[in-house]
Amino acid sequence: MSGKPIVPLIQYEDADDAVRAVYDDIMAFRKIDWINNFWKVLAHDPALLKRTWESVREVMAPGALDPLTKELIYIAVSATNGCEYCTYSHTAAARGKGMSEAQLMELLAVVGMANETNRLANGLRPPVDVQFEPAG
């Protein structure tokens, strides 16, 4: 996936006020002094940029799942979907939240196994066991 973006990156100094407001919020929330390239391509549509940032901020905030667990899930989905950018980004974020290399390797082993068994189950279509269904 690395290579030239489909649209140019919108740097902070070239951004309009609406985009700069989102960039400022991202930097303040994350306590960083830079904007990553994902946001710089979304900035071509300020409403999409704002909506996506607000959703990410809400979903990735601490809740019933701790922040590291959320990053691990993000890595798993990103690896499965083949999103190089998100795999790198969320692996860096997970490392910042304490993920070890052993945890990353085990996570990817689980991802690989889940993908394999999901494909087998999808292909063979076994009926769902009644014991797996929610009570009620």
C-alpha positions in Angstrom: 0.0 0.0 0.0 2.9 2.3 0.4 3.4 4.8 -2.4 1.9 7.9 -3.6 -1.4 9.0 -2.1 -4.5 9.3 -4.3 -4.9 12.9 -3.1 -2.2 15.2 -1.9 -1.6 15.6 1.8 -3.0 18.7 3.3 -0.3 20.2 5.6 -1.3 22.2 8.7 0.0 25.5 7.1 -2.1 24.9 4.0 -5.3 23.9 5.8 -8.4 26.0 6.2 -9.8 27.0 9.6 -12.2 24.0 9.8 -9.4 21.5 9.1 -7.0 23.3 11.4 -9.5 23.0 14.2 -9.7 19.2 13.8 -5.9 19.0 13.5 -5.5 21.1 16.7 -8.0 18.8 18.5 -6.1 15.7 17.4 -2.8 17.1 18.6 -4.2 18.3 21.9 -6.0 15.0 22.6 -3.0 12.9 21.6 -0.5 15.2 23.2 1.6 15.3 20.0 2.9 18.1 17.8 2.2 16.5 14.4 -0.6 15.2 12.3 -0.4 11.8 10.7 -1.0 11.3 7.0 -4.3 9.5 7.4 -5.9 12.8 8.6 -4.0 14.8 6.0 -5.8 12.9 3.1 -9.2 13.0 4.8 -8.8 16.8 5.1 -9.9 17.1 1.5 -13.4 16.7 2.9 -13.5 18.7 6.2 -16.9 17.2 7.3 -15.5 13.6 6.8 -12.3 14.5 8.6 -14.3 15.9 11.6 -16.8 13.0 11.7 -14.1 10.4 11.4 -12.0 12.0 14.1 -14.9 12.3 16.5 -15.9 8.7 16.0 -12.3 7.4 16.5 -11.9 9.6 19.6 -15.2 8.2 21.0 -14.7 4.5 20.1 -11.0 4.3 21.1 -11.5 6.1 24.4 -11.3 3.9 27.6 -14.6 2.1 28.2 -15.5 -1.5 29.0 -12.4 -2.4 27.0 -9.0 -0.9 28.0 -7.1 1.1 25.4 -4.5 -1.6 24.7 -7.2 -4.2 24.1 -8.8 -1.8 21.6 -5.5 -1.3 19.8 -5.0 -5.0 19.6 -8.4 -5.4 18.1 -7.6 -2.7 15.6 -4.4 -4.4 14.6 -6.3 -7.7 14.2 -8.9 -6.2 11.9 -6.3 -4.1 10.0 -4.1 -7.2 9.4 -7.1 -9.2 8.2 -8.3 -6.4 5.9 -4.8 -5.9 4.6 -4.5 -2.3 5.6 -0.8 -1.6 5.8 -1.2 1.9 7.1 -3.6 1.0 9.9 -1.5 -2.1 10.9 1.6 0.1 11.3 -0.3 3.0 13.0 -2.1 0.8 15.5 0.9 -1.4 16.2 2.8 1.8 17.1 0.0 2.9 19.3 -0.2 -0.5 21.0 3.5 -0.5 21.6 3.0 2.9 23.2 0.4 1.4 25.5 2.8 -1.4 26.6 2.3 -4.2 24.0 5.3 -6.5 23.8 6.6 -8.2 20.7 5.4 -11.5 22.2 1.9 -10.1 22.5 2.0 -8.9 18.9 3.2 -12.3 17.6 0.6 -14.1 19.6 -2.1 -11.7 18.4 -1.1 -12.3 14.8 -1.1 -16.1 15.4 -4.7 -15.8 16.7 -5.6 -13.7 13.7 -4.2 -16.2 11.3 -6.0 -19.1 13.1 -9.3 -17.2 13.2 -9.1 -16.4 9.5 -8.4 -20.1 8.7 -11.2 -21.5 10.8 -13.6 -18.8 9.7 -13.0 -19.8 6.1 -13.4 -23.5 6.9 -16.7 -22.8 8.8 -17.9 -20.6 6.0 -17.1 -23.2 3.4 -18.5 -26.2 5.3 -21.5 -24.4 6.8 -21.9 -26.4 10.0 -25.1 -25.5 11.9 -24.5 -23.3 15.0 -24.6 -25.3 18.2 -27.6 -24.5 20.4 -25.1 -24.2 23.3 -23.5 -21.2 21.5 -26.8 -19.2 21.1 -27.6 -16.5 23.6 -30.0 -17.5 26.4 -33.5 -16.1 26.2 
